[in-house]
Amino acid sequence: MRHTSYRKEKLPELLKRLAAEFIEREWNFSSLITVTGAHISSNQQSVDILYTVLPESEENAVKKFLDLNKRVFMSFVDTHARIGRMPEVKFTLDVGEKNRQRIEEISNQ
């Protein structure tokens, strides 16, 4: 039981950090991609990695890049961490963070 809870707590942070490193190494365009979080499913079989993109006009290009390189990312994780069975990875645009930034922008006007 303790191993399961430890894995559930530590694995998302590890995958968030590794996703940020992977994107920094592999993405060579002018837009900024920020990994904002990682959420693992209750059965620990999938992980949702959240990100934001600036400028927003590059979101589609980034989505394509991440989807096309998902297996490369999983291989990157495999070589940089010993996590055992790798959960299925899904990259998702962090809409909550986008909304928070918009609210902040509006309130500062």
N, C-alpha and C positions, 0 to 999 in steps of 0.2 A: 504494500500500500504506500509506503513512504517513497519508494522509487517512482511510482506512478505520479504522485503529487509533485515531487521534485521535477520530474520530466515536464509535467504540465506547466509548472511555473517558469522553469529555466529555458525550455526549448523555444518558446516564442521570442524571447529576448535575443537568444543566440541567432535564430533565423532572421530576425530584424537586422541585427548587426551585419550578418553575412550578406544579406540582400543589399544593404547599403554599400558594402565593399565591392560586391559583384558589379553593381550598377556603375559605381565610380570607375571601375577598371574597364568595363565593356561599352558604356555609353559615351560616344564621342561627338555628340551634337551640342549645340549651344543652349539647349533648354536645361533647366535645373530639375532634377528628380530627387524628392525627399521621401525616404521610407519613414512613415509615421507610426507604424504599429504592425503587430503580427498576432493573430488570434488562432489558437488551435481548437479543433473540434473536441467535443466531450469524449469521443472515442479515440482521439489522438491519431486519426487516420488522414486528416487533412489540415492544412494551415492556410489561412488567408493573410497575405502580406499586403498591407495598405500603403499607398503612396500618393503624393501630390506632384503636380507638374507646373512649372512656370516657364514660359508663358502658357496659359491654358490652351492656346491654339495648337500646341504640340502634343496634347493628350492622346490623340489617335495614333500618332507615330510612336509614342512611348508604349501604348497598349500593344501595338503590333510587335514592337521590339521585345517586350517582356513575354508575350505569348510565344513568340518564335524561339526564345532563348530559355524557356522554362527547364528543359532537360539539361542544358548547359549549366544553368544555375544549380540544379540538383547535383550535378557532377562536381561543381565548385564546392558545394556544401560537403559532399562526401570526402573531398580531399583536404578540407580545412577543419573538419570537426568529426568527432566520433559520436554519432547520435543513434546508432543502431538502425532500426527500420525508419526510413525516410517517409514522412507523411506526404500525401499528394499536395502540391503547391498550387495556389491560385493567387494571382496578382489582381488587386482590386483598387480602383481609384477611391481615395478617401474623401467621399462627398461630405461627411461630417466636418472634416477639417476645412474643406473649401467653404462651407457655409459659415463656420466660425470666423474665418478670415474676412468674409464679406461683411458679416455683422460688425466686426472690429473696424473695418474700413468705413462703413457707414457711420458708425458712432464717432469716428474721429473727424468727420467733416463739419 
